[in-house]
């Protein structure tokens, strides 16, 4: 994740290519994503931060980029991200520490 903007664009391009290859599946997945990230008891920013924490704990670099970008777009502050990353580290151990650093670097780079 040396250049988060370039990496995010590449991840979105891969996602777009898969969407063209499997439009029915991705239409359904897009609806799941819209529903899951819509504001309710939690704000959209809070939900994106949850997704970042899960992405870190499961070690998905493209997911980290996608959801860090979403969190930023919905108004999450860096301090909010750091709190979510602390939970990710609690749940993911040492490897999550490494991916937490990647998520923080992406947040700063996308700003």
C-alpha positions as protocol buffer text, in pm:
chain_id: "A"
residue {
  index: 1
  type: UNK
  ca { x: 0 y: 0 z: 0 }
}
residue {
  index: 2
  type: UNK
  ca { x: 271 y: 242 z: -96 }
}
residue {
  index: 3
  type: UNK
  ca { x: 28 y: 459 z: -292 }
}
residue {
  index: 4
  type: UNK
  ca { x: -318 y: 410 z: -145 }
}
residue {
  index: 5
  type: UNK
  ca { x: -494 y: 610 z: -418 }
}
residue {
  index: 6
  type: UNK
  ca { x: -340 y: 398 z: -695 }
}
residue {
  index: 7
  type: UNK
  ca { x: -401 y: 79 z: -500 }
}
residue {
  index: 8
  type: UNK
  ca { x: -765 y: 174 z: -435 }
}
residue {
  index: 9
  type: UNK
  ca { x: -819 y: 252 z: -804 }
}
residue {
  index: 10
  type: UNK
  ca { x: -669 y: -86 z: -897 }
}
residue {
  index: 11
  type: UNK
  ca { x: -892 y: -266 z: -643 }
}
residue {
  index: 12
  type: UNK
  ca { x: -1199 y: -89 z: -780 }
}
residue {
  index: 13
  type: UNK
  ca { x: -1096 y: -182 z: -1136 }
}
residue {
  index: 14
  type: UNK
  ca { x: -1066 y: -549 z: -1035 }
}
residue {
  index: 15
  type: UNK
  ca { x: -1405 y: -529 z: -867 }
}
residue {
  index: 16
  type: UNK
  ca { x: -1552 y: -370 z: -1181 }
}
residue {
  index: 17
  type: UNK
  ca { x: -1405 y: -642 z: -1402 }
}
residue {
  index: 18
  type: UNK
  ca { x: -1558 y: -909 z: -1180 }
}
residue {
  index: 19
  type: UNK
  ca { x: -1891 y: -724 z: -1184 }
}
residue {
  index: 20
  type: UNK
  ca { x: -1890 y: -741 z: -1564 }
}
residue {
  index: 21
  type: UNK
  ca { x: -1807 y: -1112 z: -1553 }
}
residue {
  index: 22
  type: UNK
  ca { x: -2076 y: -1188 z: -1293 }
}
residue {
  index: 23
  type: UNK
  ca { x: -2336 y: -910 z: -1305 }
}
residue {
  index: 24
  type: UNK
  ca { x: -2616 y: -1094 z: -1126 }
}
residue {
  index: 25
  type: UNK
  ca { x: -2399 y: -1187 z: -829 }
}
residue {
  index: 26
  type: UNK
  ca { x: -2248 y: -840 z: -802 }
}
residue {
  index: 27
  type: UNK
  ca { x: -2590 y: -674 z: -828 }
}
residue {
  index: 28
  type: UNK
  ca { x: -2697 y: -875 z: -523 }
}
residue {
  index: 29
  type: UNK
  ca { x: -2371 y: -806 z: -342 }
}
residue {
  index: 30
  type: UNK
  ca { x: -2403 y: -433 z: -413 }
}
residue {
  index: 31
  type: UNK
  ca { x: -2747 y: -436 z: -252 }
}
residue {
  index: 32
  type: UNK
  ca { x: -2608 y: -618 z: 54 }
}
residue {
  index: 33
  type: UNK
  ca { x: -2330 y: -358 z: 75 }
}
residue {
  index: 34
  type: UNK
  ca { x: -2572 y: -64 z: 44 }
}
residue {
  index: 35
  type: UNK
  ca { x: -2798 y: -209 z: 312 }
}
residue {
  index: 36
  type: UNK
  ca { x: -2511 y: -293 z: 547 }
}
residue {
  index: 37
  type: UNK
  ca { x: -2353 y: 52 z: 522 }
}
residue {
  index: 38
  type: UNK
  ca { x: -2673 y: 258 z: 543 }
}
residue {
  index: 39
  type: UNK
  ca { x: -2712 y: 468 z: 855 }
}
residue {
  index: 40
  type: UNK
  ca { x: -2936 y: 329 z: 1127 }
}
residue {
  index: 41
  type: UNK
  ca { x: -2850 y: 299 z: 1495 }
}
residue {
  index: 42
  type: UNK
  ca { x: -2489 y: 336 z: 1378 }
}
residue {
  index: 43
  type: UNK
  ca { x: -2384 y: 605 z: 1134 }
}
residue {
  index: 44
  type: UNK
  ca { x: -2247 y: 507 z: 795 }
}
residue {
  index: 45
  type: UNK
  ca { x: -1903 y: 620 z: 914 }
}
residue {
  index: 46
  type: UNK
  ca { x: -1924 y: 392 z: 1218 }
}
residue {
  index: 47
  type: UNK
  ca { x: -2029 y: 100 z: 1000 }
}
residue {
  index: 48
  type: UNK
  ca { x: -1738 y: 163 z: 765 }
}
residue {
  index: 49
  type: UNK
  ca { x: -1503 y: 170 z: 1063 }
}
residue {
  index: 50
  type: UNK
  ca { x: -1641 y: -169 z: 1171 }
}
residue {
  index: 51
  type: UNK
  ca { x: -1570 y: -294 z: 822 }
}
residue {
  index: 52
  type: UNK
  ca { x: -1214 y: -159 z: 843 }
}
residue {
  index: 53
  type: UNK
  ca { x: -1160 y: -342 z: 1173 }
}
residue {
  index: 54
  type: UNK
  ca { x: -1289 y: -667 z: 1024 }
}
residue {
  index: 55
  type: UNK
  ca { x: -1074 y: -612 z: 714 }
}
residue {
  index: 56
  type: UNK
  ca { x: -765 y: -568 z: 931 }
}
residue {
  index: 57
  type: UNK
  ca { x: -843 y: -874 z: 1143 }
}
residue {
  index: 58
  type: UNK
  ca { x: -900 y: -1087 z: 832 }
}
residue {
  index: 59
  type: UNK
  ca { x: -601 y: -935 z: 650 }
}
residue {
  index: 60
  type: UNK
  ca { x: -776 y: -817 z: 332 }
}
residue {
  index: 61
  type: UNK
  ca { x: -573 y: -530 z: 188 }
}
residue {
  index: 62
  type: UNK
  ca { x: -825 y: -437 z: -82 }
}
residue {
  index: 63
  type: UNK
  ca { x: -1104 y: -441 z: 179 }
}
residue {
  index: 64
  type: UNK
  ca { x: -897 y: -212 z: 401 }
}
residue {
  index: 65
  type: UNK
  ca { x: -857 y: 39 z: 118 }
}
residue {
  index: 66
  type: UNK
  ca { x: -1222 y: 24 z: 17 }
}
residue {
  index: 67
  type: UNK
  ca { x: -1359 y: 67 z: 369 }
}
residue {
  index: 68
  type: UNK
  ca { x: -1101 y: 327 z: 482 }
}
residue {
  index: 69
  type: UNK
  ca { x: -1210 y: 527 z: 179 }
}
residue {
  index: 70
  type: UNK
  ca { x: -1574 y: 478 z: 277 }
}
residue {
  index: 71
  type: UNK
  ca { x: -1507 y: 581 z: 635 }
}
residue {
  index: 72
  type: UNK
  ca { x: -1331 y: 899 z: 518 }
}
residue {
  index: 73
  type: UNK
  ca { x: -1612 y: 982 z: 274 }
}
residue {
  index: 74
  type: UNK
  ca { x: -1868 y: 946 z: 555 }
}
residue {
  index: 75
  type: UNK
  ca { x: -1673 y: 1180 z: 782 }
}
residue {
  index: 76
  type: UNK
  ca { x: -1475 y: 948 z: 1010 }
}
residue {
  index: 77
  type: UNK
  ca { x: -1181 y: 1117 z: 1181 }
}
residue {
  index: 78
  type: UNK
  ca { x: -838 y: 961 z: 1214 }
}
residue {
  index: 79
  type: UNK
  ca { x: -894 y: 923 z: 1589 }
}
residue {
  index: 80
  type: UNK
  ca { x: -1209 y: 720 z: 1515 }
}
residue {
  index: 81
  type: UNK
  ca { x: -1010 y: 495 z: 1285 }
}
residue {
  index: 82
  type: UNK
  ca { x: -741 y: 443 z: 1548 }
}
residue {
  index: 83
  type: UNK
  ca { x: -1004 y: 329 z: 1801 }
}
residue {
  index: 84
  type: UNK
  ca { x: -1147 y: 82 z: 1550 }
}
residue {
  index: 85
  type: UNK
  ca { x: -794 y: -42 z: 1475 }
}
residue {
  index: 86
  type: UNK
  ca { x: -735 y: -99 z: 1846 }
}
residue {
  index: 87
  type: UNK
  ca { x: -1033 y: -336 z: 1851 }
}
residue {
  index: 88
  type: UNK
  ca { x: -904 y: -507 z: 1536 }
}
residue {
  index: 89
  type: UNK
  ca { x: -568 y: -564 z: 1703 }
}
residue {
  index: 90
  type: UNK
  ca { x: -738 y: -703 z: 2013 }
}
residue {
  index: 91
  type: UNK
  ca { x: -925 y: -953 z: 1796 }
}
residue {
  index: 92
  type: UNK
  ca { x: -654 y: -1022 z: 1538 }
}
residue {
  index: 93
  type: UNK
  ca { x: -332 y: -1026 z: 1740 }
}
residue {
  index: 94
  type: UNK
  ca { x: 12 y: -959 z: 1596 }
}
residue {
  index: 95
  type: UNK
  ca { x: -81 y: -986 z: 1227 }
}
residue {
  index: 96
  type: UNK
  ca { x: -358 y: -731 z: 1282 }
}
residue {
  index: 97
  type: UNK
  ca { x: -98 y: -487 z: 1418 }
}
residue {
  index: 98
  type: UNK
  ca { x: 77 y: -498 z: 1080 }
}
residue {
  index: 99
  type: UNK
  ca { x: -248 y: -447 z: 886 }
}
residue {
  index: 100
  type: UNK
  ca { x: -358 y: -173 z: 1126 }
}
residue {
  index: 101
  type: UNK
  ca { x: -48 y: 17 z: 1022 }
}
residue {
  index: 102
  type: UNK
  ca { x: -147 y: -30 z: 658 }
}
residue {
  index: 103
  type: UNK
  ca { x: -499 y: 98 z: 729 }
}
residue {
  index: 104
  type: UNK
  ca { x: -367 y: 409 z: 906 }
}
residue {
  index: 105
  type: UNK
  ca { x: -124 y: 478 z: 620 }
}
residue {
  index: 106
  type: UNK
  ca { x: -408 y: 442 z: 369 }
}
residue {
  index: 107
  type: UNK
  ca { x: -629 y: 683 z: 569 }
}
residue {
  index: 108
  type: UNK
  ca { x: -354 y: 941 z: 571 }
}
residue {
  index: 109
  type: UNK
  ca { x: -268 y: 886 z: 204 }
}
residue {
  index: 110
  type: UNK
  ca { x: -627 y: 914 z: 85 }
}
residue {
  index: 111
  type: UNK
  ca { x: -674 y: 1249 z: 262 }
}
